[in-house]
Amino acid sequence: MAIICSVRLLLLFALLFGHGVFEL
């Protein structure tokens, strides 16, 4: 389960980072 949580968290950060780049 820890692996799934890590992947989910990583995906969330990637999504936020992507939005930040688009905003910039």
Order of alpha helices (4+ residues) and beta strands (2+ residues): alpha
